[in-house]
């Protein structure tokens, strides 16, 4: 009787193992479509030094990314002249991204970019004005200004 039970159990385990598929490894595909009922978010609006003076209109929930060049050796990071709230909410802290093409993103000798990200929170208009200063004497070296309207 024990031999019959063992043989039966072995058959069940063998059948289960044959029908089981291996667990997927690595990242699994995700639908690029938004969930039902949600509109696709707009791509972030990216503004650089060259866009100084630009007027931008975005919708509530959209994002703006400022990518401003900087020489980390002789210049201090770009600073906001006045808050953008409550129309725009800053996403995280500003970051520095080096221009060293993958070898060392903190290499200040190769220059880089100060990056700010904002999300449109409330309808209204706000002026984003930023400036960078000399590391040696604190004098203003450059300013940029963007007029943002949130619908």
C-alpha positions as CSV (number, residue, x, y, z in Angstrom):
1,X,0.0,0.0,0.0
2,X,2.8,2.4,0.9
3,X,4.4,1.7,-2.5
4,X,1.2,2.5,-4.3
5,X,0.8,5.9,-2.4
6,X,4.4,6.8,-3.2
7,X,4.0,6.0,-6.9
8,X,0.7,8.0,-7.0
9,X,2.4,11.0,-5.3
10,X,5.3,10.8,-7.8
11,X,2.9,10.8,-10.7
12,X,1.0,13.9,-9.3
13,X,4.3,15.8,-8.7
14,X,5.6,14.9,-12.2
15,X,2.4,16.1,-13.9
16,X,2.4,19.4,-11.9
17,X,6.1,20.0,-12.7
18,X,5.4,19.3,-16.4
19,X,2.5,21.8,-16.6
20,X,4.2,24.5,-14.5
21,X,6.0,27.2,-16.5
22,X,9.2,28.8,-15.2
23,X,8.8,32.1,-13.4
24,X,9.6,35.1,-15.6
25,X,12.9,36.8,-15.0
26,X,13.9,40.4,-15.5
27,X,11.5,43.4,-16.1
28,X,8.1,42.5,-17.4
29,X,6.4,44.5,-20.2
30,X,4.1,47.3,-19.0
31,X,1.4,48.9,-21.1
32,X,2.3,52.3,-22.5
33,X,-1.3,53.2,-22.4
34,X,-2.7,55.0,-19.3
35,X,-5.3,53.2,-17.2
36,X,-8.9,53.5,-18.5
37,X,-10.4,56.9,-17.8
38,X,-7.1,58.7,-17.4
39,X,-5.7,61.0,-20.0
40,X,-2.1,60.5,-21.1
41,X,0.2,63.0,-19.3
42,X,1.9,65.5,-21.6
43,X,5.7,65.2,-22.0
44,X,7.5,67.6,-19.7
45,X,8.2,71.0,-21.2
46,X,12.0,71.4,-21.1
47,X,13.4,74.9,-20.9
48,X,17.1,75.8,-21.3
49,X,19.1,79.1,-21.1
50,X,18.4,79.7,-24.8
51,X,14.7,79.8,-24.0
52,X,15.1,82.8,-21.8
53,X,12.0,85.0,-22.0
54,X,9.8,82.3,-23.4
55,X,6.1,82.2,-22.5
56,X,4.7,78.7,-21.8
57,X,1.1,77.5,-21.3
58,X,0.6,74.1,-19.7
59,X,-2.3,72.3,-18.1
60,X,-2.7,71.3,-14.5
61,X,-0.7,68.2,-13.7
62,X,1.9,68.9,-16.5
63,X,5.6,69.2,-15.7
64,X,8.3,71.7,-16.6
65,X,12.0,70.9,-16.4
66,X,14.6,73.6,-16.4
67,X,18.0,72.5,-17.6
68,X,20.5,75.4,-17.1
69,X,24.2,75.3,-17.9
70,X,26.7,76.0,-15.3
71,X,30.5,75.9,-14.8
72,X,30.8,74.4,-11.4
73,X,34.4,75.5,-10.9
74,X,33.6,79.3,-11.2
75,X,29.9,79.6,-10.8
76,X,27.4,78.9,-8.0
77,X,24.3,76.8,-8.7
78,X,21.2,78.5,-10.3
79,X,18.9,79.9,-7.6
80,X,15.2,80.8,-7.7
81,X,14.6,84.5,-7.3
82,X,11.1,84.0,-5.8
83,X,9.0,80.9,-5.1
84,X,6.8,79.5,-7.8
85,X,4.1,78.2,-5.4
86,X,1.2,77.8,-5.3
87,X,0.9,77.7,-9.1
88,X,3.9,75.4,-9.6
89,X,5.2,72.9,-7.1
90,X,8.9,72.0,-7.2
91,X,9.4,68.3,-7.6
92,X,12.3,67.2,-5.3
93,X,15.5,69.2,-5.0
94,X,17.5,70.8,-7.7
95,X,20.2,68.5,-9.0
96,X,23.6,68.9,-10.7
97,X,24.3,66.8,-13.8
98,X,27.8,66.8,-15.0
99,X,28.7,67.1,-18.7
100,X,31.4,64.4,-18.6
101,X,29.7,61.9,-20.9
102,X,29.4,59.1,-18.4
103,X,32.8,59.0,-16.8
104,X,32.1,61.1,-13.7
105,X,28.9,63.1,-13.4
106,X,30.4,65.2,-10.6
107,X,33.4,66.4,-12.5
108,X,33.0,70.1,-12.1
109,X,35.9,70.9,-14.5
110,X,33.8,69.6,-17.5
111,X,30.8,71.8,-16.6
112,X,27.3,70.6,-16.4
113,X,23.7,71.6,-15.7
114,X,21.5,72.6,-12.8
115,X,18.1,70.8,-13.2
116,X,14.8,71.9,-11.6
117,X,11.5,70.1,-12.1
118,X,8.0,71.6,-11.4
119,X,4.4,70.3,-11.6
120,X,1.5,72.6,-12.4
121,X,-0.7,72.6,-9.3
122,X,-3.2,75.5,-9.7
123,X,-4.5,77.6,-12.5
124,X,-2.7,81.0,-12.7
125,X,0.4,82.7,-13.9
126,X,3.9,82.7,-12.4
127,X,7.2,84.1,-13.5
128,X,10.1,81.7,-13.1
129,X,13.2,83.8,-12.6
130,X,16.6,82.3,-11.7
131,X,20.1,83.6,-11.5
132,X,23.6,82.3,-11.1
133,X,26.4,84.0,-9.3
134,X,30.2,84.1,-9.4
135,X,31.9,81.8,-6.9
136,X,34.7,84.3,-6.5
137,X,32.7,87.5,-5.7
138,X,29.0,86.6,-5.6
139,X,28.1,88.9,-8.5
140,X,25.2,87.9,-10.7
141,X,26.6,86.4,-13.9
142,X,23.3,85.5,-15.7
143,X,19.5,85.4,-15.2
144,X,16.8,83.6,-17.0
145,X,13.1,84.3,-17.0
146,X,10.1,82.2,-18.1
147,X,6.4,83.2,-17.9
148,X,4.3,80.1,-17.2
149,X,0.5,80.0,-17.4
150,X,-1.3,77.1,-15.9
151,X,-4.8,76.5,-17.4
